[in-house]
Amino acid sequence: MQILARSALVALVLFGCVGCDQVSKSAARLYLPGSGVHSYLGDTVRLQFAQNSGAFLNLGDSLPPALRYDAFVVGVGAIVAALLIGAVWSGSLTWLQRIAVAAMGAGGAGIFNVADAVLVCGVILLLLGRRRPPV
């Protein structure tokens, strides 16, 4: 796969996933505050507005603001950049592994919510992709 095709694939995954994440966050901010809990499918799916100053499951919530910034903006940003650069430049990844690594980068860029699902899907795809020889 050529660099241009790799870049296009990674950009498509990144912008698609981060876009969906941002749309869901905007909708939550617009429609959910003050509306209580919305339960569907026998409480299998529950929508409720919540914010946290940390990351996944309030990880880092008790850290000082400067340290939280360093960890979750600078640190996560560096990891996301490394994943996306690796997804583009690595010649040994299959297309499925490339999508998986790009999804993990997109999940980190979105910093959770729908991004959680994207990140988990990326890890699953990466694990599934390990069974195939590189293309």
N, C-alpha and C positions, 0 to 999 in steps of 0.2 A: 504494500500500500504506500503510495507516494505521500510526501509531506503535506501537500495541498489537500489531498483526500483525507488524511489523518486529521488535519486541522479542521476541516469542514465537519467531520464526524464529531470531534470533540466539542466544537462550537455548538453544533446542533443539540447535543446532549446537555451541555452546560446551560445554554440560553433557554432551552425547553424546560429543564428541571427548575432552574432558578426562577424562571418566569411563572411557572405553576405555583411555586412556593410563595412568591411575592403576591400573586393574585389571591391565594387563599388567606394570607395574612391581612391583606387589604379588606377582603370580605369579612373576616373575623372582627377587625377593628370597626368596621362600619355597622355590622348587623348584630354582633353578639354582646357588646357591653350592656350590662343592666337587664339583659333578657332572660337570665336564669340558665338552667340546664335544659338542653334539648336532647331527649333520649329517643333512639330509633332501634328497631329490630330487637325489642325486649331488652333494652339497655346494652346491646352489643356495641352500638355506636353511640357515643355521647359527645355533644358539642357544648363547650362552655368556654367563655372568654377567660383567659388567664395570661398574665405576663410574669416574667421572672427576670431578674437582673444577672443571672448566671447563664448557664447553658443547659443542656439536656438534664432534666430532673433537678433543676436548680444547682447543678454542679458549679461550684465556685461562687455561689451567691454571697457567702460571707467574706470573700476576699476584698481587700481594699480596692477602690475603683481603679487606681493606676495599675495594679497587678492584674485585675480582671481584663483591662484593656490590653495589656501586654500578652496575656495568655490567649484571650479569645479573639482579638483582632490581629495582633502581630503574629502570634504563634500559629493560630489556625490559618491565617492568610498565607504564611510561608508554606505550610503543609499543603494547602489547596494549590498554590502555585507549583509546588514540586510535583503533585499528582498530575496536574494538567500538562505541564511540560513533559513529564514522563509519558503521558498518554499520547502526545503528539510525536515525540522524538524516538521512542523505543521501537525498534524494528522487529523485536522478538514477540510482541504481543499479537494475539489473534484479534479479529474484529470484536469478538465478544468480550475479551479481556480489556480491550481499549475502551469499549462502551462502559464496562464495569468501573474502570479507573476514573473515567470522566464523570460517571455518576457519583462516585465517592467524592470527587472534587466539588461537584455541584452541590452535594449534600452539605459539605463543609462551608461552601460559599453562602448557602442559604441560611446557615446556622439554625437548623432544626425545624420542627413542624412537618410540613410536607417533605422538607429536606431530610428529615429522619427516615422516611420511607424510601426516598431516593438513595440515601446512603446505605441502608440495609440491602436494598435491591442490588446496588453496586457490589457489595461484598458477596452476596449470593451468586451473582453472575461471575464474579472473579473466581470463586471457588468452583463453579460449574465449568468455567473455561479452562481450568487447570487440567482437565481430563483430555483435552484435545491438543495435538501437536501444533506449534506455531505455523502460521501461514506465511 
